[in-house]
Every structure is written in structure tokens, then in C-alpha cells.
Amino acid sequence: MLRTGPDFPRGTARPPSGIFHADFLRHIQGIARIPNPSAAGDTIVMSGNARDGAFLYIASGRQNEFARVIQLDGEFPHPGGIQAVGSLVAVGTDNDQGPSLVRFIDVAVPKEPRELHHLNIARSFADAEEVGITRLIDGPMKGRYALVVGASDNTRLTFYLSNQANLESPQTRFEMLAEWKQGPGKKTLPNYQALQFVTQCDGQLFLVGSFKTSFIFGDDYLDVYRLDLPKGKSEIKMTQVLRKHMICNHCSLRAGGGLFIEPTNGDLHFYGTGFWTRKVKGVAVVRYEGFAPGKSDLPRRILSTAQ
């Protein structure tokens, strides 16, 4: 559980009147776990939308202690699913429809996060429901970063590539690489809440999507796709290799979901969040659930992985 602290954005508690309350659709949208060797425990980042707009909530330490809330001010109050590479969190923001803005927040120092504005991706053509990011470790694009943005209920996935390896450089930009669009003869994708990359040790890319089959009583799943990147600007090839049924006791994959690769052994972990804050012994908390190899129905290694 995350103790939310007094600065947690308003409007993320379960609405007292359910679907008839204006806050019903304001909820936790994404989660990322980030290794933090300089702190006593890793960093947890959650995205969500509240009465005050889009936000990132950052906690660190073994007790998940509050570190910072970032209000993602601007014209886009709705953030989506997130992914982190190193200490950099990529998050898409929109108005539940296009246009949108993908933003990049460095949380290496949890209490002093900073935004890398030069990396921002302004999208005039579509929303940004979820964002995934990874560093490529093989091939002619080795060292550069790939990014995916899902839009329009995942009927359109846009893939980007950084023009150089150093994301701190003011000259670094993300340029469109390829697209996947829903069309005749193609698989219809579920309404994923998160889309995240996994990079295999040999450089092969996979994309993992998390979703729930219906808002309240549905089942929770992870889908895994093998990705084949094009050599030029053309459509990317996606081949589904796995669907895994997840048993959520304290989470919903209609809310936040996030992968984590254990740096010491490459084991794959997954985290899911609840929709809203809850009161536990009088304290507002955000519940999240971890799926670890050997302790849940998550296989030890869906893939042999490297971050």
C-alpha cells in the first residue's frame, strides 16, 4: 500500500454515489517500479487523474513513503498507462481524445523530479492512452530508445525512435518510426490500460498489454506480442505469443498495470493497482498487488529479459 499523504490529489477516492458521481472516472491509470540503489527501497510511480487534473504520485523506501506529487499542468488532464526506463518515466496526456502530449519525468531523486521538456512529443493526430519505452540493446539502432503510444482504443499504435542514445542531450528527439493500425484481416486488440516493452537478452522486442474484459466483473489478462521493427517507415509486425490469465485480489487491470524486471536475475514481475484511494485505519492509501515468479500464477520467466 502507498500512504498518500496530505498532498495527494483530490477526487481519487471511490465516489460515494458510484457511477452517478462526477469522480467515478477519475482514478489511478498506471504504475511503474524503479530501482533506486541510493535509497532504502525502490521508487514507485503512479499516474492518475483527479479533480485538479493529471498527476504523477511518487513514493520511495521500503515503507512506500510519500515523496512528491507532480501536477501535470496544461491542457491535457487525462494521463494514461506509463513505463519507466532507468529513472525516466514516460507518460501520455490527453483529453480522452486527440490531440495529446507525451511527457518525460526523471525521478532519480524522488523528492526532486524533473521534466525533460526537449523530449516531449506533441501529437496533433491522436490521443495517448498508454505509453511504453525501452532501450534497444542490439542491431544498427543499439543504444537508442524505442517508444510506443496507443490511441483510439488501441486501433492505432504509433512507434517512435530516439535520434540518439543520450536522452539528456537537448538535441535528442523522438521521431516516428512505424505504425500499426486496425484493419481488415487483422487482430482486434483489447482495450489495454498499459502497453509496455520487454527486451529479450538477444535484442528481440516484445510488447505486453494488460487489460480487464469488463469494467467490474471481467477477468484480468496479460497479452504478449513479438515485435518485428521495419527497416524503413512502414507498418510494424506484431505476433501474439502468449495470453496469461491474472488473478487479481486487490487490483484491477482496468486501472494501472506495470512490468518490472529484477536487475539481479532477470525475473519478470508485474504490478496492478486499485482504481481509487481507500481508507485503512483512517489513513488514505492506494492499494497495489505484485505478481512475483513462484508466488503467483505468473511464470518465472515469460521471456529471458534484460533492461
N, C-alpha and C positions, 0 to 999 in steps of 0.2 A: 504494500500500500504506500502511496505517496501522501504525506501530510501536506495539505495545500497551503497553509499559511494565510495571513490576512490579505495579501495582495493577489490571491487567486481571482481571476476574472469572474464577475457576476454573471449569473444566468447559465451555469453549467450544472446545477443541481437538478435532480429528477423533478420535473414540473408537478405540482400538486394536483393539477387537473388533467394530467396525461396529454393526449393529443389535442385537447381543447385549449391548452396553454401555449402562449407565444414562444416559450422557451423550449418546446418539445424537440425541435430540430437543432438546437444548439447543444453540441456535445463534443466529446473527445474524438479526434479524427485520425491521429497517428501516434506511433511510439517508436523510439529508437534508443538502444542501449549503446553507450560509447565507452570504450576502455579509457580509464583515466589513471595512469600509473602514479601521478603526483598526488592523488587523493586516496583516502581510506575507503575505497569502493568506487565503482564505476558511476558514470553520469547517465541519468535517464532524462530524455526529452520527449514531451508530448505536445502535439498540436491540437488546437480546438477552436471553436467559435463560441462566443459568448455575447452578452448584451453590448459589450464595448468593442466588438469586432474580433478579428483573428488574433490569436496569440500562440506563443510557444512557452511552455512551462518547463523549467529546468530544475532538476534535483540531483544531488550528489551525495556520496558517502554511503556507508553500509546501512544507515537508517533512512535512506532516501530523504535527506533533509532538504528543505526548500533552499534554493539558491537564487533564482531570478525568474521573473515573468517578463517576457518581451511582448509588447503590444505591436503587432504588425500593422501599423497605421497606414492609411492610404485608401484608395477607392475600392479595394477588394477585401471584404470582411470574412470570406469563407476560405479557410485553409483545407488542404486535403491530406492524404497519406504522405509520409515522409520517409527518407532514408538518409543515413549518415555514411560518409567515407572519411576515415580518420576522425577528426573532431568537427568536420564540416557537415552541417545539416542542410539538405535541400528540401524546400517546401514550396508547393504551388498555392497561389491565392487567386480567388476569382469571386464572382457574384452568383455562383451556381450556374453560370453560363459564360460564354466568351464576352469580352476578351479576358486575359489573365496575365499574371506575372509570377515567374519562378524566382525565388529568392534564396540566398545562401548565407547561413549564420554559422560562425565559428564559435564553438563552446568549449575550447581548450581550457579556458578559465571560466568555470561555470557562473561565477558571480559577475563576470565582466564579458559577456558575449559581444561579438562584433559582427557586423554585416559586411560582406564583400560585395559592394554595390556594383563593381565593374563586371561581375559575373551574371547579373540579373538578365533574365530572358523575358522580354515583353512579347506576348503572343496576342496578336490582334484577331486571329482566326478561330480560336477555340478556348475552352475553359481548361483548367488544370486540376483534375480530380485527385491524382496521385502522382508522385514523383519518385523515381529510383535513380541511384547514382553508383558508379563503381570505377575503379582504376583498372585499365587494361594492362595485362602482365605479359602479353606475348604478341608476336606479329609486327607488322610495319607501324602500327599505332601504339606500340608498347609505351607505357608511362602516361599516356593521355587518358582522359576521363570520358566515359560514356554516360549518357543521361537519357531517361525515358519519361515521357509525360503522357498520362492517359486522359482522354477527353470524351465527352458526349456518350457517357455510359460505356466507355471502352469500345466504341465503334471506330475510334481513331487513336492510334498510338504513334507519337512522334519521337524519333530518336535523334539525339544530338551528340556531337563530339567536340571536346575542347581543342582549340587550335594549338595548344602547347601543354606541357606537363606541369608547369608551375602555376597552380591556381592563385597564388598570392600576387603574381605579376599583374600590374594594371593593364597590360596588353592582352591578357588571356580572355577569350570569349568562347561561348558555346555556339557552334554552327550546326544547322540542321543536316543530318546525315541521311535519314531514310524515314519512311512512314509505313505503317500497317493500317489498312482500312477495311472495315467490314464490307463484304460484297458477296455476290452470288458464288456459291460453291465453297465459301469459307466458313470456318467455325465461328459460331456466335459466342462471344466472350461473356462470362458473368459480369455482374456489376461489382468489380473488385473495389475494395476500400483501400487496399495497398498493392503496389506493384514494385517489386524490389529485385535487384540483380544479385546473383551469386556467381562468382568467378571460380571455375574449376582450376586445379593446380596446373593443368596444361594450357590454360588460357581460354578454354571453352566457356562461353557465356550462357547462363540460364536466367530465366525470369520467373519469379514466384509471385503469384497473386493470391490474396486472401479475401474470402467473401462468406456471406451467410445467405442461404437460399430464400429466406423471407425475413421481414423486419423483426418479428417477435419469436415465432415458433419454429423457424427453419433450422437447418443443420449448418455447421461451420466447416469450411474446406480450405485446403491449400492446393493450388494448381501449379505445376512446374512445367515450363516450356524451354526447349533448347532453341537458342537463337543463332542464326547464321547471318552475320553482317554482310551487306553488299560491298562491292569494291568501289562503286560509284553511288551517286544519289539515286536510289531506286528503292523498291519495296523490300523490307526485311522479311526473312523466312522464319516462321515460328512453328515448332513442332512440339505438341504436348507429349510429355514423357511420364507424368505422374499426376494423380489426384489423390490427396490424402484427407480422410475424414478426421477432423479435430474435435475432441470432446471438451467443450468449454464449460467450466463450473462457475467461474466468476468473471467471464468476459464474453464479448460478442464480436465476431469478426465483421460485423456490420459497423463496428466502431474501429478503434485503432488496432493495427497489427504490425509487427516488425520482426525481422530476422536479426540474428546476432551470430557471428562466427567466433567461437572461442579461440583466441590467438595462440594458446599453448598447444592445442591438439587438433584444431580444425573442426571440432564438433559443431553441429548446427543446432541452434536454439531458436525458439520462436516465442514472441510475447503478444498477448492480446489484452485489450483494455475493456473496462465497462464503458457504458455510454456517458454516465454523469458522475459527479461527485456524490458521495454518500456520507452520512453521519455515523461514526463509530466511536462510542463512548463520548459523544458530544463534540467530536472533532471531525471536520470535513476532510475526507480522504478521497483519492482516486484509486480504485482497485485495478490491479492488472495481474495477469496469470502467465506464468512461464512454463513452457514445454521443453524439457531437457531430455536428451537421449538416456534411455534406461529408466526414466522416472515418469514417463507418459507414453502415449501411443506414437510419439514422434520417433522415427527411426534414428539410429545412431548417426548415420551419415546418408542423407538423401544423395548427396554428392560429396566427392572429395574436394574440399574447398580451400581457398586462400583469400585473404582480404587484400 
